[in-house]
Amino acid sequence: MSINRRDLIKAGLAAGAAGLAPGSGRTQEPMIASYRRIAVEETFSFPEYFEARRRLGSGTAIGVSSDAFNDVHAKLFEVGEGRLEAMDKAGITMQVLSFYAPGVQVLPAGLAVEMAIEANDRLGEIIRRHPRRFAGMITVAPQEPDKAAQEIARASTRLGLTGVMINSHTNGEFLDDPKFMPIFEAINEYDLTLYLHPTAPPPQAAEFLHIPGFTVGWGFGVEAGTHAVRLIASGLFDRFPDMRLILGHLGEGLPLWADRMDNRYEWETGLTGARALDRLPSQYIKQNVYVATSGMNYHAQLRMAIDVMGKDHVLFATDYPMEDQREAVEAVDSAALSDEERASIYHRNAERLFRITTAD
Ligand code: MN
């Protein structure tokens, strides 16, 4: 038996219609304008970036020509009226923008540093033009940790960007390497939220994570989730107990594995004596980690994420333009959530983490 995802969403929508639009009494078009919807994994780019990558001869993560992404690129470049219209149609109040993955992390270090500054300047300008529709995260070049830290300082104080987006590993190096500590010190100093976004698995993992047809749907998530576990294991959150880490795709598997990790962490470290952390793995996951829905428009998984992480640790994201904004809205609108849960996921958590003020 095959069940179409859209049919499931429609069925859920019909079943949950009564609770969808508080006070409106509508049942036909329940989703638009009922909530402030702030989407937090939404991307932009500019042609010069793709031209640079073309000159360097870099390909796509799934081995197809970049021409296959022409439609996506056009949407990435459009950050004016066209984008606002698409957001309005889907009922998205605000996008928290970041520079499209893999961003500057695949460029040579010098060019990466320059391109990050360019991306942040452009993002600052986008936000200045539409401060009630866009917020943004800082792009950094981890290739140069000290310069990345300087850019975090500049972009957070002068451009009004309130988060940092890093697309997982950089040339096969993970952020638990002590050389990246200046980046975390800057994130901590400016009280920013770090978003760890997936990217193509690094060379050392490519052999087993590049699975044709499954590279993105499995390989990317496993790589990003593993990166997050490495950060937890490194003691990062003992050094910076208030640091906030957002993972997309409902936590890249971490909510599912959290309690199992405690169980085996206690067993394994009991045998080896190598228990170096102040807290159990699930405590870092529930206290320091936040998860965004980005592309996970499924009710059972959303429910589990809220039950494991708490409603204050789940954020709404659509993954525009890789995924459909309207589909993401329909999924959360039609989920069996309390009004409190839905308001937290749609806007309260994003407002808190990205310091977005609602006053007009
Ligand atoms: Mn994404």
Residues whose N, C-alpha, C, O or C-beta is under 5 A from the ligand:
A	BS01	MN	E41 D319
